[in-house]
Amino acid sequence: MTHPALEPVLRPFASADAEAVSTLLGAAFGQDAEARLVHDLRGCGAFLCELVAVDPDGRIVGYVGFSRVTGAGAAHRISIACLAPVAVSPDRQKSGIGEALIRAGLKELGEQGIDLVLVLGPPSYYPRFGFDAGLARQVTAPYAGAAFQALALTPAARAALPIEGTFATPFEAFE
Ligand SMILES: CC(C)(COP(=O)(O)OP(=O)(O)OC[C@H]1O[C@@H](n2cnc3c(N)ncnc32)[C@H](O)[C@@H]1OP(=O)(O)O)[C@@H](O)C(=O)NCCC(=O)NCCS
């Protein structure tokens, strides 16, 4: 358990955080593709929610971003978001920061009226938030398989399934 004195504060991303967030993403993923993705998503206005976790000394130790997904067909009636990326400083991982960021982000999306959230990530991690690979099988997207998971925040999301989702353009260049 994290010592209360070391508990980071969660707050919305501010433009002055951009460089620190890029550095954090590079350290967490060991490459700069995620930092580029975030830069590009921000540049095209695709983000619905970006949060940072800040240590008491002011260092940014965690980040999560959620961007808009466009639905086609029945899905045009619901609002869809994609969780990506989420990252925690390597020296601060496994102390609950990632979980706190994701829970706070999902709460914010609920308040925004988002119906469905999609994620591509470890099936051992995301089900604790309610993400489900079975639900994502009803979403036609460039992603598939056990790592592609979905979370319905409203009954309208389930009612609209199956749907087709188009991710923000910067994901096309992302490997
Ligand atoms: C994934 C990540 C955001 C989780 O944040 P965190 O603050 O370290 O995690 P939390 O403390 O909230 O949760 C810890 C749990 O996550 C699990 N976990 C952490 N990283 C994981 C991974 N890559 N795959 C599967 N499980 C993972 C831990 O095993 C632990 O599980 P337990 O609760 O069953 O013991 C963080 O480890 C990270 O930045 N990793 C590198 C970047 C990355 O892989 N991002 C996710 C891409 S989808």
The ligand as an SDF file (V2000), in Angstrom:
LIG
                    3D

 48 50  0  0  0  0  0  0  0  0999 V2000
   -0.0680   -0.7870  -16.8910 C   0  0  0  0  0  0  0  0  0  0  0  0
    0.1770    0.3320  -15.8790 C   0  0  0  0  0  0  0  0  0  0  0  0
   -0.4450    1.6180  -16.4030 C   0  0  0  0  0  0  0  0  0  0  0  0
   -0.5270   -0.0710  -14.5780 C   0  0  0  0  0  0  0  0  0  0  0  0
   -0.3700    0.9760  -13.6390 O   0  0  0  0  0  0  0  0  0  0  0  0
    0.1620    0.6420  -12.1550 P   0  0  0  0  0  0  0  0  0  0  0  0
   -0.0070    1.8600  -11.3480 O   0  0  0  0  0  0  0  0  0  0  0  0
    1.5180    0.0520  -12.2780 O   0  0  0  0  0  0  0  0  0  0  0  0
   -0.8540   -0.5160  -11.7360 O   0  0  0  0  0  0  0  0  0  0  0  0
   -1.7860   -0.6100  -10.4450 P   0  0  0  0  0  0  0  0  0  0  0  0
   -0.9300   -0.4070   -9.2310 O   0  0  0  0  0  0  0  0  0  0  0  0
   -2.9650    0.2470  -10.5930 O   0  0  0  0  0  0  0  0  0  0  0  0
   -2.2550   -2.0870  -10.5560 O   0  0  0  0  0  0  0  0  0  0  0  0
   -1.3330   -3.1030  -10.3120 C   0  0  0  0  0  0  0  0  0  0  0  0
   -1.8190   -4.3420  -11.0190 C   0  0  0  0  0  0  0  0  0  0  0  0
   -1.6560   -4.1700  -12.4200 O   0  0  0  0  0  0  0  0  0  0  0  0
   -0.9850   -5.2940  -12.9650 C   0  0  0  0  0  0  0  0  0  0  0  0
   -0.2430   -4.8560  -14.1350 N   0  0  0  0  0  0  0  0  0  0  0  0
    0.5830   -3.8180  -14.2350 C   0  0  0  0  0  0  0  0  0  0  0  0
    1.0860   -3.7650  -15.4890 N   0  0  0  0  0  0  0  0  0  0  0  0
    0.5330   -4.7810  -16.1690 C   0  0  0  0  0  0  0  0  0  0  0  0
    0.6620   -5.2560  -17.4930 C   0  0  0  0  0  0  0  0  0  0  0  0
    1.4380   -4.6540  -18.4050 N   0  0  0  0  0  0  0  0  0  0  0  0
   -0.0460   -6.3520  -17.8290 N   0  0  0  0  0  0  0  0  0  0  0  0
   -0.8540   -6.9450  -16.9470 C   0  0  0  0  0  0  0  0  0  0  0  0
   -1.0110   -6.5610  -15.6780 N   0  0  0  0  0  0  0  0  0  0  0  0
   -0.3170   -5.4910  -15.3000 C   0  0  0  0  0  0  0  0  0  0  0  0
   -0.0830   -5.7160  -11.8350 C   0  0  0  0  0  0  0  0  0  0  0  0
    0.3440   -7.0330  -12.0050 O   0  0  0  0  0  0  0  0  0  0  0  0
   -1.0140   -5.5730  -10.6390 C   0  0  0  0  0  0  0  0  0  0  0  0
   -1.9030   -6.6620  -10.6090 O   0  0  0  0  0  0  0  0  0  0  0  0
   -2.5560   -7.1800   -9.2320 P   0  0  0  0  0  0  0  0  0  0  0  0
   -3.3680   -6.0340   -8.6860 O   0  0  0  0  0  0  0  0  0  0  0  0
   -3.3990   -8.3280   -9.6750 O   0  0  0  0  0  0  0  0  0  0  0  0
   -1.3960   -7.5010   -8.3680 O   0  0  0  0  0  0  0  0  0  0  0  0
    1.6900    0.5470  -15.5940 C   0  0  0  0  0  0  0  0  0  0  0  0
    2.2400   -0.6230  -15.0560 O   0  0  0  0  0  0  0  0  0  0  0  0
    2.4960    0.9650  -16.8020 C   0  0  0  0  0  0  0  0  0  0  0  0
    2.6570    2.1540  -17.0590 O   0  0  0  0  0  0  0  0  0  0  0  0
    3.0530   -0.0090  -17.5610 N   0  0  0  0  0  0  0  0  0  0  0  0
    3.8610    0.3150  -18.7160 C   0  0  0  0  0  0  0  0  0  0  0  0
    3.0140    0.9120  -19.8170 C   0  0  0  0  0  0  0  0  0  0  0  0
    1.8500    0.0220  -20.1900 C   0  0  0  0  0  0  0  0  0  0  0  0
    2.0040   -1.1720  -20.4140 O   0  0  0  0  0  0  0  0  0  0  0  0
    0.6240    0.6330  -20.2750 N   0  0  0  0  0  0  0  0  0  0  0  0
   -0.6020   -0.0720  -20.5290 C   0  0  0  0  0  0  0  0  0  0  0  0
   -0.8130   -0.3160  -21.9700 C   0  0  0  0  0  0  0  0  0  0  0  0
   -2.4500   -0.9610  -22.2270 S   0  0  0  0  0  0  0  0  0  0  0  0
  1  2  1  0
  2  3  1  0
  2  4  1  0
  2 36  1  0
  4  5  1  0
  5  6  1  0
  6  7  2  0
  6  8  1  0
  6  9  1  0
  9 10  1  0
 10 11  2  0
 10 12  1  0
 10 13  1  0
 13 14  1  0
 14 15  1  0
 15 16  1  0
 15 30  1  0
 16 17  1  0
 17 18  1  0
 17 28  1  0
 18 19  1  0
 18 27  1  0
 19 20  2  0
 20 21  1  0
 21 22  1  0
 21 27  2  0
 22 23  1  0
 22 24  2  0
 24 25  1  0
 25 26  2  0
 26 27  1  0
 28 29  1  0
 28 30  1  0
 30 31  1  0
 31 32  1  0
 32 33  2  0
 32 34  1  0
 32 35  1  0
 36 37  1  0
 36 38  1  0
 38 39  2  0
 38 40  1  0
 40 41  1  0
 41 42  1  0
 42 43  1  0
 43 44  2  0
 43 45  1  0
 45 46  1  0
 46 47  1  0
 47 48  1  0
M  END
$$$$
